[in-house]
Amino acid sequence: MVRIILLGYMGAGKTTVGKALAASLGVPFYDLDWFITTRYRRSVPEIFAERGEAGFRELEKRMLHEAAEFEDIVLSCGGGTPCFFDNMEYMNSLADTIYLKATPEVLAMHLRMGKGKRPLLEGKSPEELEDYIREMLVTREPFYSKAKYTLDVSLLDTAVKIQESVKLIKEMLNL
């Protein structure tokens, strides 16, 4: 049985690497935010607006407990997921957890390359974005570092680099 949970800050490549890893292992890929939005038929920003962060985090915890129980799965969780409740301990008890670690510069580059809207980042200059990421990592790194494995990811701007990350994860987990 394969049960892998990818975590890290937004823009680390959890979805990109997760999809490629799942495909190479022949197992389904789930993104926790997608799982939540599909179930509740609302975007994450809409849920935040309706329930506040505390309400969203409670919902996120319930959905994590549901999705993480699936067998033969690669799951990527939101950047904040490991930082609330006992989520990190719970994930470690069920799965191989991998922290996709990247520098603020790489994270900022990935976020600028990404297609999705990130309300927290809108209107920030490249320098402001990197500073914001740096500040957020100070509070989140203690949670992320509890993952069983850490993979330092560089700029994932080519298919070859993505496949290299997949290969390294498979070697780490002896898959």
C-alpha positions as CSV (number, residue, x, y, z in Angstrom):
1,M,0.0,0.0,0.0
2,V,1.2,3.5,-0.9
3,R,0.0,6.5,1.1
4,I,2.1,9.6,0.5
5,I,1.2,13.1,1.7
6,L,3.1,16.1,0.3
7,L,3.3,19.3,2.3
8,G,5.0,22.7,2.1
9,Y,4.3,26.3,1.5
10,M,2.1,27.4,-1.4
11,G,4.1,27.3,-4.6
12,A,6.4,24.5,-3.5
13,G,5.1,22.2,-6.2
14,K,2.9,19.9,-4.2
15,T,0.3,19.6,-6.9
16,T,2.7,19.5,-9.8
17,V,5.0,16.9,-8.2
18,G,2.1,15.1,-6.6
19,K,0.3,14.5,-10.0
20,A,3.6,13.3,-11.6
21,L,4.4,11.0,-8.6
22,A,0.9,9.5,-8.6
23,A,1.0,8.9,-12.3
24,S,4.4,7.2,-12.0
25,L,3.1,5.0,-9.2
26,G,-0.2,4.3,-10.9
27,V,-2.2,5.6,-7.9
28,P,-4.8,8.4,-7.7
29,F,-3.8,11.9,-6.8
30,Y,-5.9,14.1,-4.6
31,D,-5.4,17.8,-3.7
32,L,-7.0,18.5,-0.3
33,D,-8.2,21.9,-1.3
34,W,-9.8,20.4,-4.5
35,F,-11.3,17.7,-2.3
36,I,-12.9,20.4,0.0
37,T,-14.1,22.6,-2.8
38,T,-15.6,19.6,-4.7
39,R,-17.4,18.4,-1.5
40,Y,-18.7,21.8,-0.5
41,R,-19.2,23.3,-3.9
42,R,-17.4,26.5,-2.8
43,S,-13.9,27.8,-3.4
44,V,-11.5,28.1,-0.5
45,P,-11.8,31.9,-0.5
46,E,-15.6,31.6,-0.4
47,I,-15.4,29.1,2.5
48,F,-13.1,31.5,4.3
49,A,-15.5,34.4,3.8
50,E,-18.5,32.4,5.0
51,R,-16.9,30.5,8.0
52,G,-13.8,32.5,8.8
53,E,-10.4,30.9,9.1
54,A,-11.3,28.9,12.2
55,G,-14.4,27.4,10.4
56,F,-12.3,26.6,7.3
57,R,-9.5,24.9,9.4
58,E,-12.1,22.7,11.2
59,L,-13.6,21.7,7.8
60,E,-10.1,21.1,6.5
61,K,-9.2,18.8,9.4
62,R,-12.4,16.7,8.8
63,M,-11.6,16.4,5.1
64,L,-7.9,15.6,5.8
65,H,-9.1,12.8,8.1
66,E,-11.3,11.4,5.3
67,A,-8.9,11.7,2.4
68,A,-5.8,10.5,4.4
69,E,-7.5,7.2,5.1
70,F,-7.6,6.3,1.4
71,E,-5.2,3.6,0.4
72,D,-2.8,3.9,-2.6
73,I,-2.9,7.6,-2.8
74,V,-0.7,10.7,-3.2
75,L,-2.3,13.6,-1.4
76,S,-1.2,17.2,-1.4
77,C,-2.4,19.4,1.5
78,G,-2.7,23.1,1.7
79,G,0.2,25.1,3.0
80,G,-1.5,25.8,6.3
81,T,-2.8,22.3,6.9
82,P,0.1,21.0,8.9
83,C,0.0,24.0,11.2
84,F,-3.3,23.4,12.9
85,F,-4.7,21.0,15.5
86,D,-2.7,17.7,15.5
87,N,-2.8,17.5,11.7
88,M,1.0,16.9,11.4
89,E,1.0,14.1,13.9
90,Y,-2.1,12.6,12.3
91,M,-0.5,12.7,8.8
92,N,2.7,11.1,10.2
93,S,0.7,8.3,11.8
94,L,-0.9,7.3,8.5
95,A,1.5,8.1,5.7
96,D,4.9,8.9,4.4
97,T,5.0,12.6,4.7
98,I,7.3,14.7,2.5
99,Y,8.1,18.3,3.0
100,L,8.8,20.0,-0.4
101,K,11.2,22.6,0.8
102,A,12.1,25.6,-1.3
103,T,13.7,29.0,-0.8
104,P,11.5,32.1,-0.7
105,E,12.9,33.0,-4.1
106,V,11.9,29.7,-5.7
107,L,8.5,29.8,-4.0
108,A,7.9,33.3,-5.3
109,M,9.0,32.3,-8.8
110,H,6.6,29.3,-8.8
111,L,3.8,31.5,-7.6
112,R,4.4,34.0,-10.4
113,M,4.5,31.1,-12.9
114,G,1.3,29.6,-11.5
115,K,-2.1,30.2,-13.1
116,G,-4.3,30.2,-10.0
117,K,-5.4,33.3,-8.1
118,R,-3.9,33.7,-4.7
119,P,-5.8,36.5,-2.8
120,L,-3.1,36.8,-0.1
121,L,-0.5,37.6,-2.7
122,E,-2.3,40.0,-5.0
123,G,-0.7,43.4,-5.5
124,K,2.6,42.5,-4.0
125,S,5.9,43.4,-5.7
126,P,8.4,40.6,-6.2
127,E,10.4,41.9,-3.2
128,E,7.2,42.2,-1.0
129,L,6.2,38.6,-2.1
130,E,9.6,37.1,-1.1
131,D,9.5,39.0,2.2
132,Y,5.9,37.8,2.9
133,I,6.9,34.2,2.2
134,R,10.0,34.5,4.4
135,E,7.9,35.7,7.3
136,M,5.3,32.9,6.8
137,L,8.0,30.3,6.7
138,V,9.3,31.4,10.1
139,T,6.0,30.3,11.7
140,R,5.3,27.3,9.4
141,E,8.8,25.7,9.2
142,P,8.5,24.1,12.7
143,F,5.4,22.2,11.5
144,Y,6.8,21.3,8.1
145,S,10.0,20.0,9.5
146,K,8.1,17.3,11.4
147,A,7.5,15.5,8.1
148,K,9.2,12.1,7.9
149,Y,11.2,13.2,4.8
150,T,12.3,16.5,3.3
151,L,13.0,17.1,-0.4
152,D,14.7,20.4,-1.3
153,V,13.1,21.4,-4.5
154,S,14.6,23.8,-7.0
155,L,12.8,25.8,-9.6
156,L,10.3,23.3,-11.2
157,D,10.1,25.0,-14.5
158,T,10.6,22.0,-16.8
159,A,9.2,18.5,-17.1
160,V,12.7,17.1,-16.6
161,K,13.1,18.8,-13.2
162,I,9.6,17.6,-12.1
163,Q,10.6,14.0,-13.1
164,E,13.9,14.4,-11.2
165,S,11.9,15.2,-8.1
166,V,9.6,12.2,-8.6
167,K,12.7,10.0,-9.0
168,L,14.2,11.3,-5.8
169,I,11.0,10.8,-3.8
170,K,10.7,7.2,-5.1
171,E,14.3,6.6,-4.1
172,M,13.7,8.1,-0.6
173,L,10.7,5.8,-0.1
174,N,12.3,2.7,-1.7
175,L,9.5,2.6,-4.3
